[in-house]
Amino acid sequence: MEKKEIKETKVRKVIRLREKDLRRVQKAIHEEWKKMMFGERFKAAIEVEEYLDDCTSRIVSGVIDLFSGNDPEDLDEAVDNLMRYLATDRFLSPGDAIMMLLNLKELIYSMFPNMSIDDYRKLDRIFYNLARLSFDRYAGIREEIFELRLMEKEKEKRMLERSIELALEDQEFYDNMRVE
């Protein structure tokens, strides 16, 4: 009699992700995401930490609202605030700034590995649109920063030109003085 090998297959239980599931772990998602973005040792001024805490928590809440089919109250403003902060970092590329946002998606996927394919796609669409919005905001803010720096350089240039003019006028005055 031949032995037949029976292959074991692991069946993954697929779950439908619900708003209450996301709301239940919302604070944990928010805290883990902040650690991913800034590290555990990140210490900024209290005002900056509060600013970042506010905008990141509103982004997490907004994503959950979008997933649930609700209209997020101030997701656009929260994304704008986060991108405004990230755009001031000269060492952070645009891709790195957007990846910080996409890390939130990966975090949610890791917390709910058995989500249905429909939920996965829904969440993917939400983050696709969020990444596009974030990039537009980031690029616009970087442009504003560049224009402000350019204006500052123009002012410095005008001040230097005026200083040179005054120095030349003084020199001309002293050159024309006769000592008798």
Contact map, one row per residue, 1 for C-alpha under 8 A:
111000000000000000000000000000000000000000000000000000000000000000000000000000000000000000000000000000000000000000000000000000000000000000000000000000000000000000000000000000000000
111100000000000000000000000000000000000000000000000000000000000000000000000000000000000000000000000000000000000000000000000000000000000000000000000000000000000000000000000000000000
111110000000000000000000000000000000000000000000000000000000000000000000000000000000000000000000000000000000000000000000000000000000000000000000000000000000000000000000000000000000
011111000000000000000000000000000000000000000000000000000000000000000000000000000000000000000000000000000000000000000000000000000000000000000000000000000000000000000000000000000000
001111100000000000000000000000000000000000000000000000000000000000000000000000000000000000000000000000000000000000000000000000000000000000000000000000000000000000000000000000000000
000111110000000000000000000000000000000000000000000000000000000000000000000000000000000000000000000000000000000000000000000000000000000000000000000000000000000000000000000000000000
000011111000000000000000000000000000000000000000000000000000000000000000000000000000000000000000000000000000000000000000000000000000000000000000000000000000000000000000000000000000
000001111100000000000000000000000000000000000000000000000000000000000000000000000000000000000000000000000000000000000000000000000000000000000000000000000000000000000000000000000000
000000111110000000000000000000000000000000000000000000000000000000000000000000000000000000000000000000000000000000000000000000000000000000000000000000000000000000000000000000000000
000000011111000000000000000000000000000000000000000000000000000000000000000000000000000000000000000000000000000000000000000000000000000000000000000000000000000000000000000000000000
000000001111100000000000000000000000000000000000000000000000000000000000000000000000000000000000000000000000000000000000000000000000000000000000000000000000000000000000000000000000
000000000111110000000000000000000000000000000000000000000000000000000000000000000000000000000000000000000000000001000000000000000000000000000000000000000000000000000000000000000000
000000000011111000000000000000000000000000000000000000000000000000000000000000000000000000000000000000000000000001000000000000000000000000000000000000000000000000000000000000000000
000000000001111100000000000000000000000000000000000000000000000000000000000000000000000000000000000000000000000001110000000000000000000000000000000000000000000000000000000000000000
000000000000111110000000000000000000000000000000000000000000000000000000000000000000000000000000000000000000000001110000000000000000000000000000000000000000000000000000000000000000
000000000000011111000000000000000000000000000000000000000000000000000000000000000000000000000000000000000000000000110010000000000000000000000000000000000000000000000000000000000000
000000000000001111101100000000000000000000000000000000000000000000000000000000000000000000000000000000000000000100110010000000000000000000000000000000000000000000000000000000000000
000000000000000111111100000000000000000000000000000000000000000000010000000000000000000000000000000000000000000000000000000000000000000000000000000000000000000000000000000000000000
000000000000000011111110000000000000000000000000000000000000000110110000000000000000000000000000000000000000000000000000000000000000000000000000000000000000000000000000000000000000
000000000000000001111111000000000000000000000000000000000000000000000000000000000000000000000000000000000000000000000000000000000000000000000000000000000000000000000000000000000000
000000000000000011111111100000000000000000000000000000000000000000000000000000000000000000000000000000000000000000000000000000000000000000000000000000000000000000000000000000000000
000000000000000011111111110000000000000000000000000000000000000100000000000000000000000000000000000000000000000000000000000000000000000000000000000000000000000000000000000000000000
000000000000000000111111111000000000000000000000000000000000000100000000000000000000000000000000000000000000000000000000000000000000000000000000000000000000000000000000000000000000
000000000000000000011111111000000000000000000000000000000000000000000000000000000000000000000000000000000000000000000000000000000000000000000000000000000000000000000000000000000000
000000000000000000001111111110000000000000000000000000000000000000000000000000000000000000000000000000000000000000000000000000000000000000000000000000000000000000000000000000000000
000000000000000000000111111111000000000000000000000000000001100000000000000000000000000000000000000000000000000000000000000000000000000000000000000000000000000000000000000000000000
000000000000000000000011111111100000000000000000000000000000000000000000000000000000000000000000000000000000000000000000000000000000000000000000000000000000000000000000000000000000
000000000000000000000000111111110000000000000000000000000000000000000000000000000000000000000000000000000000000000000000000000000000000000000000000000000000000000000000000000000000
000000000000000000000000111111111000000000000000000000000001000000000000000000000000000000000000000000010011000000000000000000000000000000000000000000000000000000000000000000000000
000000000000000000000000011111111100000000000000000000011001000000000000000000000000000000000000000000000000000000000000000000000000000000000000000000000000000000000000000000000000
000000000000000000000000001111111110000000000000000000000000000000000000000000000000000000000000000000000000000000000000000000000000000000000000000000000000000000000000000000000000
000000000000000000000000000111111111000000000000000000000000000000000000000000000000000000000000000000000010000000000000000000000000000000000000000000000000000000000000000000000000
000000000000000000000000000011111111100000000000000000000000000000000000000000000000000000000000000000110010000000000000000000000000000000000000000000000000000000000000000000000000
000000000000000000000000000001111111111000000000000010010000000000000000000000000000000000000000000000000000000000000000000000000000000000000000000000000000000000000000000000000000
000000000000000000000000000000111111111100000000000000000000000000000000000000000000000000000000000000000000000000000000000000000000000000000000000000000000000000000000000000000000
000000000000000000000000000000011111111000000000000000000000000000000000000000000000000000000000000100100000000000000000000000000000000000000000000000000000000000000000000000000000
000000000000000000000000000000001111111000000000000000000000000000000000000000000000000000000000000100000000000000000000000000000000000000000000000000000000000000000000000000000000
000000000000000000000000000000000111111111000000000000000000000000000000000000000000000000000000000000000000000000000000000000000000000000000000000000000000000000000000000000000000
000000000000000000000000000000000111111111000000000000000000000000000000000000000000000000000000000000000000000000000000000000000000000000000000000000000000000000000000000000000000
000000000000000000000000000000000010011111000000000000000000000000000000000000000000000000000000000000000000000000000000000000000000000000000000000000000000000000000000000000000000
000000000000000000000000000000000000011111100000000000000000000000000000000000000000000000000000000000000000000000000000000000000000000000000000000000000000000000000000000000000000
000000000000000000000000000000000000011111110000000000000000000000000000000000000000000000000000000000000000000000000000000000000000000000000000000000000000000000000000000000000000
000000000000000000000000000000000000000011111000100000000000000000000000000000000000000000000000000000000000000000000000000000000000000000000000000000000000000000000000000000000000
000000000000000000000000000000000000000001111101100000000000000000000000000000000000000000000000000000000000000000000000000000000000000000000000000000000000000000000000000000000000
000000000000000000000000000000000000000000111111100000000000000000000000000000000000000000000000000000000000000000000000000000000000000000000000000000000000000000000000000000000000
000000000000000000000000000000000000000000011111110000000000000000000000000000000000000000000000000000000000000000000000000000000000000000000000000000000000000000000000000000000000
000000000000000000000000000000000000000000001111111000000000000000000000000000000000000000000000000000000000000000000000000000000000000000000000000000000000000000000000000000000000
000000000000000000000000000000000000000000011111111100000000000000000000000000000000000000000000000000000000000000000000000000000000000000000000000000000000000000000000000000000000
000000000000000000000000000000000000000000111111111110000000000000000000000000000000000000000000000000000000000000000000000000000000000000000000000000000000000000000000000000000000
000000000000000000000000000000000000000000000111111111000000000000000000000000000000000000000000000000000000000000000000000000000000000000000000000000000000000000000000000000000000
000000000000000000000000000000000000000000000011111111100000000000000000000000000000000000000000000000000000000000000000000000000000000000000000000000000000000000000000000000000000
000000000000000000000000000000000000000000000001111111110000000000000000000000000100000000000000000000000000000000000000000000000000000000000000000000000000000000000000000000000000
000000000000000000000000000000000100000000000000111111111000000000000000000000000000000000000000000000000000000000000000000000000000000000000000000000000000000000000000000000000000
000000000000000000000000000000000000000000000000011111111100000000000000000001000000000000000000000000000000000000000000000000000000000000000000000000000000000000000000000000000000
000000000000000000000000000000000000000000000000001111111110000000000000000001101100000000000000000000000000000000000000000000000000000000000000000000000000000000000000000000000000
000000000000000000000000000001000100000000000000000111111111000000000000000001000100000000000000000000000000000000000000000000000000000000000000000000000000000000000000000000000000
000000000000000000000000000001000000000000000000000011111111100000000000000000000000000000000000000000000000000000000000000000000000000000000000000000000000000000000000000000000000
000000000000000000000000000000000000000000000000000001111111110000000000011001000000000000000000000000000000000000000000000000000000000000000000000000000000000000000000000000000000
000000000000000000000000000000000000000000000000000000111111111000000000001001100000000000000000000000000000000000000000000000000000000000000000000000000000000000000000000000000000
000000000000000000000000010011000000000000000000000000011111111100000000000000000000000000000000000000000000000000000000000000000000000000000000000000000000000000000000000000000000
000000000000000000000000010000000000000000000000000000001111111110000001000000000000000000000000000000000000000000000000000000000000000000000000000000000000000000000000000000000000
000000000000000000000000000000000000000000000000000000000111111111000001111000000000000000000000000000000000000000000000000000000000000000000000000000000000000000000000000000000000
000000000000000000000000000000000000000000000000000000000011111111100001000000000000000000000000000000000000000000000000000001000000000000000000000000000000000000000000000000000000
000000000000000000100110000000000000000000000000000000000001111111110000000000000000000000000000000000000000000000000000000000000000000000000000000000000000000000000000000000000000
000000000000000000100000000000000000000000000000000000000000111111111111000000000000000000000000000000000000000000000000000000000000000000000000000000000000000000000000000000000000
000000000000000000000000000000000000000000000000000000000000011111111111000000000000000000000000000000000000000000000000000001000000000000000000000000000000000000000000000000000000
000000000000000000100000000000000000000000000000000000000000001111111100000000000000000000000000000000000000000000000000011001000000000000000000000000000000000000000000000000000000
000000000000000001100000000000000000000000000000000000000000000111111100000000000000000000000000000000000000000000000000000000000000000000000000000000000000000000000000000000000000
000000000000000000000000000000000000000000000000000000000000000011111110000000000000000000000000000000000000000000000000000000000000000000000000000000000000000000000000000000000000
000000000000000000000000000000000000000000000000000000000000000011111111000000000000000000000000000000000000000000000000000000000000000000000000000000000000000000000000000000000000
000000000000000000000000000000000000000000000000000000000000000011001111100000000000000000000000000000000000000000000000000000000000000000000000000000000000000000000000000000000000
000000000000000000000000000000000000000000000000000000000000111011000111111000000000000000000000000000000000000000000000000000000000000000000000000000000000000000000000000000000000
000000000000000000000000000000000000000000000000000000000000010000000011111000000000000000000000000000000000000000000000000000000000000000000000000000000000000000000000000000000000
000000000000000000000000000000000000000000000000000000000100010000000001111111000000000000000000000000000000000000000000000000000000000000000000000000000000000000000000000000000000
000000000000000000000000000000000000000000000000000000000110010000000001111111100000000000000000000000000000000000000000000000000000000000000000000000000000000000000000000000000000
000000000000000000000000000000000000000000000000000000000000000000000000011111110000000000000000000000000000000000000000000000000000000000000000000000000000000000000000000000000000
000000000000000000000000000000000000000000000000000000000000000000000000011111111000000000000000000000000000000000000000000000000000000000000000000000000000000000000000000000000000
000000000000000000000000000000000000000000000000000001110110000000000000011111111100000000000000000000000000000000000000000000000000000000000000000000000000000000000000000000000000
000000000000000000000000000000000000000000000000000000100010000000000000001111111110000000000000000000000000000000000000000000000000110010000000000000000000000000000000000000000000
000000000000000000000000000000000000000000000000000000000000000000000000000111111111000000000000000000000000000000000000000000000000010011000000000000000000000000000000000000000000
000000000000000000000000000000000000000000000000000000100000000000000000000011111111100000000000000000000000000000000000000000000000000000000000000000000000000000000000000000000000
000000000000000000000000000000000000000000000000000100110000000000000000000001111111110000000000000000000000000000000000000000000000000000000000000000000000000000000000000000000000
000000000000000000000000000000000000000000000000000000000000000000000000000000111111111000000000100000000000000000000000000000000000010011001000000000000000000000000000000000000000
000000000000000000000000000000000000000000000000000000000000000000000000000000011111111100000000000000000000000000000000000000000000000011001000000000000000000000000000000000000000
000000000000000000000000000000000000000000000000000000000000000000000000000000001111111110000000000000000000000000000000000000000000000000000000000000000000000000000000000000000000
000000000000000000000000000000000000000000000000000000000000000000000000000000000111111110010000100000000000000000000000000000000000000001000000000000000000000000000000000000000000
000000000000000000000000000000000000000000000000000000000000000000000000000000000011111111010100100000000000000000000000000000000000000001001100000000000000000000000000000000000000
000000000000000000000000000000000000000000000000000000000000000000000000000000000001111111000000000000000000000000000000000000000000000000000100100000000000000000000000000000000000
000000000000000000000000000000000000000000000000000000000000000000000000000000000000111111110000000000000000000000000000000000000000000000000000000000000000000000000000000000000000
000000000000000000000000000000000000000000000000000000000000000000000000000000000000001111111000000000000000000000000000000000000000000000000000000000000000000000000000000000000000
000000000000000000000000000000000000000000000000000000000000000000000000000000000000000011111000000000000000000000000000000000000000000000000000000000000000000000000000000000000000
000000000000000000000000000000000000000000000000000000000000000000000000000000000000011011111101100000000000000000000000000000000000000000000000000000000000000000000000000000000000
000000000000000000000000000000000000000000000000000000000000000000000000000000000000000001111111100000000000000000000000000000000000000000000000000000000000000000000000000000000000
000000000000000000000000000000000000000000000000000000000000000000000000000000000000001000011111110000000000000000000000000000000000001001100000000000000000000000000000000000000000
000000000000000000000000000000000000000000000000000000000000000000000000000000000000000000001111111000000000000000000000000000000000000000000000000000000000000000000000000000000000
000000000000000000000000000000000000000000000000000000000000000000000000000000000000000000011111111100000000000000000000000000000000000000000000000000000000000000000000000000000000
000000000000000000000000000000000000000000000000000000000000000000000000000000000010011000011111111110000000000000000000000000000000000000000000000000000000000000000000000000000000
000000000000000000000000000000000000000000000000000000000000000000000000000000000000000000000111111111000000000000000000000000000010011000000000000000000000000000000000000000000000
000000000000000000000000000000000000000000000000000000000000000000000000000000000000000000000011111111100000000000000000000000000000000000000000000000000000000000000000000000000000
000000000000000000000000000000000001100000000000000000000000000000000000000000000000000000000001111111110000000000000000000000000000000000000000000000000000000000000000000000000000
000000000000000000000000000000000000000000000000000000000000000000000000000000000000000000000000111111111000000000000000000000000010000000000000000000000000000000000000000000000000
000000000000000000000000000000000000000000000000000000000000000000000000000000000000000000000000011111111100000000000000000000100010000000000000000000000000000000000000000000000000
000000000000000000000000000000001001000000000000000000000000000000000000000000000000000000000000001111111110000000000000000000000000000000000000000000000000000000000000000000000000
000000000000000000000000000010001000000000000000000000000000000000000000000000000000000000000000000111111111000000000000000000000000000000000000000000000000000000000000000000000000
000000000000000000000000000000000000000000000000000000000000000000000000000000000000000000000000000011111111100000000000001100100000000000000000000000000000000000000000000000000000
000000000000000000000000000000000000000000000000000000000000000000000000000000000000000000000000000001111111110000000000000000000000000000000000000000000000000000000000000000000000
000000000000000000000000000010011000000000000000000000000000000000000000000000000000000000000000000000111111111000000000000000000000000000000000000000000000000000000000000000000000
000000000000000000000000000010000000000000000000000000000000000000000000000000000000000000000000000000011111111100000000000000000000000000000000000000000000000000000000000000000000
000000000000000000000000000000000000000000000000000000000000000000000000000000000000000000000000000000001111111110100001000000000000000000000000000000000000000000000000000000000000
000000000000000000000000000000000000000000000000000000000000000000000000000000000000000000000000000000000111111110000000000000000000000000000000000000000000000000000000000000000000
000000000000000000000000000000000000000000000000000000000000000000000000000000000000000000000000000000000011111110000000000000000000000000000000000000000000000000000000000000000000
000000000000000010000000000000000000000000000000000000000000000000000000000000000000000000000000000000000001111111100000000000000000000000000000000000000000000000000000000000000000
000000000000000000000000000000000000000000000000000000000000000000000000000000000000000000000000000000000000111111100000000000000000000000000000000000000000000000000000000000000000
000000000001111000000000000000000000000000000000000000000000000000000000000000000000000000000000000000000000000111110000000000000000000000000000000000000000000000000000000000000000
000000000000011110000000000000000000000000000000000000000000000000000000000000000000000000000000000000000000100111111011000000000000000000000000000000000000000000000000000000000000
000000000000011110000000000000000000000000000000000000000000000000000000000000000000000000000000000000000000000001111111000000000000000000000000000000000000000000000000000000000000
000000000000000000000000000000000000000000000000000000000000000000000000000000000000000000000000000000000000000000111111100000000000000000000000000000000000000000000000000000000000
000000000000000000000000000000000000000000000000000000000000000000000000000000000000000000000000000000000000000000011111110000000000000000000000000000000000000000000000000000000000
000000000000000110000000000000000000000000000000000000000000000000000000000000000000000000000000000000000000000000111111111000000000000000000000000000000000000000000000000000000000
000000000000000000000000000000000000000000000000000000000000000000000000000000000000000000000000000000000000100000111111111100000000000000000000000000000000000000000000000000000000
000000000000000000000000000000000000000000000000000000000000000000000000000000000000000000000000000000000000000000001111111110000000000000000000000000000000000000000000000000000000
000000000000000000000000000000000000000000000000000000000000000000100000000000000000000000000000000000000000000000000111111111000000000000000000000000000000000000000000000000000000
000000000000000000000000000000000000000000000000000000000000000000100000000000000000000000000000000000001000000000000011111111100000000000000000000000000000000000000000000000000000
000000000000000000000000000000000000000000000000000000000000000000000000000000000000000000000000000000001000000000000001111111110000000000000000000000000000000000000000000000000000
000000000000000000000000000000000000000000000000000000000000000000000000000000000000000000000000000000000000000000000000111111111000000000000000000000000000000000000000000000000000
000000000000000000000000000000000000000000000000000000000000001001100000000000000000000000000000000000000000000000000000011111111100000000000000000000000000000000000000000000000000
000000000000000000000000000000000000000000000000000000000000000000000000000000000000000000000000000001001000000000000000001111111110000000000000000000000000000000000000000000000000
000000000000000000000000000000000000000000000000000000000000000000000000000000000000000000000000000000000000000000000000000111111111000000000000000000000000000000000000000000000000
000000000000000000000000000000000000000000000000000000000000000000000000000000000000000000000000000000000000000000000000000011111111100000000000000000000000000000000000000000000000
000000000000000000000000000000000000000000000000000000000000000000000000000000000000000000000000000000000000000000000000000001111111110000000000000000000000000000000000000000000000
000000000000000000000000000000000000000000000000000000000000000000000000000000000000000000000000010011000000000000000000000000111111111000000000000000000000000000000000000000000000
000000000000000000000000000000000000000000000000000000000000000000000000000000000000000000000000000000000000000000000000000000011111111100000000000000000000000000000000000000000000
000000000000000000000000000000000000000000000000000000000000000000000000000000100000000000000000000000000000000000000000000000001111111110000000000000000000000000000000000000000000
000000000000000000000000000000000000000000000000000000000000000000000000000000110010000000000000010000000000000000000000000000000111111111000000000000000000000000000000000000000000
000000000000000000000000000000000000000000000000000000000000000000000000000000000000000000000100010000000000000000000000000000000011111111100000000000000000000000000000000000000000
000000000000000000000000000000000000000000000000000000000000000000000000000000000000000000000000000000000000000000000000000000000001111111110000000000000000000000000000000000000000
000000000000000000000000000000000000000000000000000000000000000000000000000000110011000000000000000000000000000000000000000000000000111111111000000000000000000000000000000000000000
000000000000000000000000000000000000000000000000000000000000000000000000000000010011011000000100000000000000000000000000000000000000011111111100000000000000000000000000000000000000
000000000000000000000000000000000000000000000000000000000000000000000000000000000000000000000100000000000000000000000000000000000000001111111110000000000000000000000000000000000000
000000000000000000000000000000000000000000000000000000000000000000000000000000000000000000000000000000000000000000000000000000000000000111111111000000000000000000000000000000000000
000000000000000000000000000000000000000000000000000000000000000000000000000000000011001000000000000000000000000000000000000000000000000011111111100000000000000000000000000000000000
000000000000000000000000000000000000000000000000000000000000000000000000000000000000001100000000000000000000000000000000000000000000000001111111110000000000000000000000000000000000
000000000000000000000000000000000000000000000000000000000000000000000000000000000000000000000000000000000000000000000000000000000000000000111111111000000000000000000000000000000000
000000000000000000000000000000000000000000000000000000000000000000000000000000000000000000000000000000000000000000000000000000000000000000011111111100000000000000000000000000000000
000000000000000000000000000000000000000000000000000000000000000000000000000000000000000100000000000000000000000000000000000000000000000000001111111110000000000000000000000000000000
000000000000000000000000000000000000000000000000000000000000000000000000000000000000000000000000000000000000000000000000000000000000000000000111111111000000000000000000000000000000
000000000000000000000000000000000000000000000000000000000000000000000000000000000000000000000000000000000000000000000000000000000000000000000011111111100000000000000000000000000000
000000000000000000000000000000000000000000000000000000000000000000000000000000000000000000000000000000000000000000000000000000000000000000000001111111110000000000000000000000000000
000000000000000000000000000000000000000000000000000000000000000000000000000000000000000000000000000000000000000000000000000000000000000000000000111111111000000000000000000000000000
000000000000000000000000000000000000000000000000000000000000000000000000000000000000000000000000000000000000000000000000000000000000000000000000011111111100000000000000000000000000
000000000000000000000000000000000000000000000000000000000000000000000000000000000000000000000000000000000000000000000000000000000000000000000000001111111110000000000000000000000000
000000000000000000000000000000000000000000000000000000000000000000000000000000000000000000000000000000000000000000000000000000000000000000000000000111111111000000000000000000000000
000000000000000000000000000000000000000000000000000000000000000000000000000000000000000000000000000000000000000000000000000000000000000000000000000011111111100000000000000000000000
000000000000000000000000000000000000000000000000000000000000000000000000000000000000000000000000000000000000000000000000000000000000000000000000000001111111110000000000000000000000
000000000000000000000000000000000000000000000000000000000000000000000000000000000000000000000000000000000000000000000000000000000000000000000000000000111111111000000000000000000000
000000000000000000000000000000000000000000000000000000000000000000000000000000000000000000000000000000000000000000000000000000000000000000000000000000011111111100000000000000000000
000000000000000000000000000000000000000000000000000000000000000000000000000000000000000000000000000000000000000000000000000000000000000000000000000000001111111110000000000000000000
000000000000000000000000000000000000000000000000000000000000000000000000000000000000000000000000000000000000000000000000000000000000000000000000000000000111111111000000000000000000
000000000000000000000000000000000000000000000000000000000000000000000000000000000000000000000000000000000000000000000000000000000000000000000000000000000011111111100000000000000000
000000000000000000000000000000000000000000000000000000000000000000000000000000000000000000000000000000000000000000000000000000000000000000000000000000000001111111110000000000000000
000000000000000000000000000000000000000000000000000000000000000000000000000000000000000000000000000000000000000000000000000000000000000000000000000000000000111111111000000000000000
000000000000000000000000000000000000000000000000000000000000000000000000000000000000000000000000000000000000000000000000000000000000000000000000000000000000011111111100000000000000
000000000000000000000000000000000000000000000000000000000000000000000000000000000000000000000000000000000000000000000000000000000000000000000000000000000000001111111110000000000000
000000000000000000000000000000000000000000000000000000000000000000000000000000000000000000000000000000000000000000000000000000000000000000000000000000000000000111111111000000000000
000000000000000000000000000000000000000000000000000000000000000000000000000000000000000000000000000000000000000000000000000000000000000000000000000000000000000011111111100000000000
000000000000000000000000000000000000000000000000000000000000000000000000000000000000000000000000000000000000000000000000000000000000000000000000000000000000000001111111110000000000
000000000000000000000000000000000000000000000000000000000000000000000000000000000000000000000000000000000000000000000000000000000000000000000000000000000000000000111111111000000000
000000000000000000000000000000000000000000000000000000000000000000000000000000000000000000000000000000000000000000000000000000000000000000000000000000000000000000011111111100000000
000000000000000000000000000000000000000000000000000000000000000000000000000000000000000000000000000000000000000000000000000000000000000000000000000000000000000000001111111110000000
000000000000000000000000000000000000000000000000000000000000000000000000000000000000000000000000000000000000000000000000000000000000000000000000000000000000000000000111111111000000
000000000000000000000000000000000000000000000000000000000000000000000000000000000000000000000000000000000000000000000000000000000000000000000000000000000000000000000011111111100000
000000000000000000000000000000000000000000000000000000000000000000000000000000000000000000000000000000000000000000000000000000000000000000000000000000000000000000000001111111110000
000000000000000000000000000000000000000000000000000000000000000000000000000000000000000000000000000000000000000000000000000000000000000000000000000000000000000000000000111111111000
000000000000000000000000000000000000000000000000000000000000000000000000000000000000000000000000000000000000000000000000000000000000000000000000000000000000000000000000011111111000
000000000000000000000000000000000000000000000000000000000000000000000000000000000000000000000000000000000000000000000000000000000000000000000000000000000000000000000000001111111100
000000000000000000000000000000000000000000000000000000000000000000000000000000000000000000000000000000000000000000000000000000000000000000000000000000000000000000000000000111111100
000000000000000000000000000000000000000000000000000000000000000000000000000000000000000000000000000000000000000000000000000000000000000000000000000000000000000000000000000011111110
000000000000000000000000000000000000000000000000000000000000000000000000000000000000000000000000000000000000000000000000000000000000000000000000000000000000000000000000000000111111
000000000000000000000000000000000000000000000000000000000000000000000000000000000000000000000000000000000000000000000000000000000000000000000000000000000000000000000000000000001111
000000000000000000000000000000000000000000000000000000000000000000000000000000000000000000000000000000000000000000000000000000000000000000000000000000000000000000000000000000000111
